């Protein structure tokens, strides 16, 4: 079974600074996807960034980037130039789309607060 | 393009009462998921549909929970009778059967059982 671990229940960062959220996972699969989702107080789960395991290059989406270390099974999210609107719960998730539409396996989340 | 629609957004009921949640997925998405998110936790799958067929319901407490997806579009999740431990956010998501199979989530229904 796949598991996803987020070891930081809460984090805070000053506006305009950079913050890194950690995630580790466990799987015996070789092909899979990893995701970071953002869940603001409105509860809408929003995809932030996706990484395909077969790609060595780390994914980047504007101010968001990941550090994907496949051998270490580590998948951290870096948020640059943090903004007040980044305040939310962040969930790391795993899925195996090569085996069809499999469900996402989520970590417990990290609550990020951006401070003005 | 409209996103995943869920209703109601909030529901407060007394224990032992029935409750139902409704989900309308993104048009053309044949896969539909119901997740439950307990306070301070990540979502966990309850049931997954491929068109009208429930293909993964191993985590659904079948003694009190039921779900249906008529005509492979809208879906309803029901709890009868509700227990205090059912208080949670119920999230619906949908995806295509090909490509990246990215899952799109609705806003969820927050259920409070008193």
HADDOCK unambig.tbl for C-alpha pairs under 7 A between the chains (distance, minus, plus):
assign (segid A and resid 43 and name CA) (segid B and resid 107 and name CA) 5.62 0.50 0.50
assign (segid A and resid 43 and name CA) (segid B and resid 108 and name CA) 6.68 0.50 0.50
assign (segid A and resid 44 and name CA) (segid B and resid 105 and name CA) 6.77 0.50 0.50
assign (segid A and resid 44 and name CA) (segid B and resid 106 and name CA) 6.24 0.50 0.50
assign (segid A and resid 44 and name CA) (segid B and resid 107 and name CA) 4.44 0.50 0.50
assign (segid A and resid 45 and name CA) (segid B and resid 105 and name CA) 5.81 0.50 0.50
assign (segid A and resid 91 and name CA) (segid B and resid 42 and name CA) 6.94 0.50 0.50
assign (segid A and resid 97 and name CA) (segid B and resid 100 and name CA) 6.99 0.50 0.50
assign (segid A and resid 97 and name CA) (segid B and resid 101 and name CA) 6.53 0.50 0.50
assign (segid A and resid 101 and name CA) (segid B and resid 97 and name CA) 6.51 0.50 0.50
assign (segid A and resid 101 and name CA) (segid B and resid 101 and name CA) 6.54 0.50 0.50
assign (segid A and resid 103 and name CA) (segid B and resid 45 and name CA) 6.63 0.50 0.50
assign (segid A and resid 106 and name CA) (segid B and resid 42 and name CA) 5.36 0.50 0.50
assign (segid A and resid 106 and name CA) (segid B and resid 43 and name CA) 6.35 0.50 0.50
assign (segid A and resid 107 and name CA) (segid B and resid 42 and name CA) 5.64 0.50 0.50
assign (segid A and resid 108 and name CA) (segid B and resid 40 and name CA) 6.90 0.50 0.50
assign (segid A and resid 108 and name CA) (segid B and resid 41 and name CA) 4.60 0.50 0.50
assign (segid A and resid 108 and name CA) (segid B and resid 42 and name CA) 4.63 0.50 0.50
assign (segid A and resid 109 and name CA) (segid B and resid 41 and name CA) 6.67 0.50 0.50
assign (segid A and resid 109 and name CA) (segid B and resid 42 and name CA) 6.18 0.50 0.50
